[in-house]
Amino acid sequence: MMKRILSVAFFLINMTVFAQAEKSSDSPKQLVLDFFEAFHAQDTVKLKNFAVEGTILQSVSMDAEGNTKLSTDDYSKFIKSIASIPAEASFQEKLHEFRIEENGLLATVTTPYSFYYNGNLSHCGVNSFELVKFNDVWKITYLIDTRTKENCD
């Protein structure tokens, strides 16, 4: 009887571990959800593992004169900035929907969002993740977003 209970427990534990291992790799949407979970937890180790080395981040906004501004950063700089957010600060990026285009080894995930800092709306925009599937695991290769303070409702 004890062997049977241990066998069932071992089976259930393996199923749970297998399901968790599959979680990030089973869909582009799940990768983005996992990315934001790690982002909000300031888990820089997990964030680093979601992207390939050399991933570029870009942000599009308008300057005070109405000109389009494009800023570019390396993903590693983004990770350092997340780590430097003070523990007493609160931030949340609320995703409003997912638009997913998947074609074999390539996927694009677009997510309109609103960003809150210390409970106050800071800005809104759209994220666009470019993902590539490496050995059955989705990885971020490029991330661009828009940022505006207008029409955020």
TAFEN-V356101 format. One record per pair of residues at least 24 apart in sequence whose C-alpha atoms are under 6 Angstrom apart, sorted by the first residue. I is the first residue (numbers start at 1). J is the second residue. D is the distance in whole Angstrom. If there is no record, write none. Layout:
i,j,d
I,J,D
I,J,D
This chain:
i,j,d
25,137,4
25,138,5
42,82,6
44,79,6
50,139,5
51,139,5
51,140,4
52,141,6
55,141,5
55,142,5
56,142,5
57,143,5
57,144,6
58,144,5
59,144,5
59,145,5
59,146,6
60,146,5
61,146,6
61,147,5
89,118,6
90,117,6
90,118,5
91,116,5
91,117,4
91,118,6
92,116,5
105,132,5
105,133,5
106,131,6
106,132,5
107,131,5
123,148,5
123,149,5
124,148,6
124,152,6
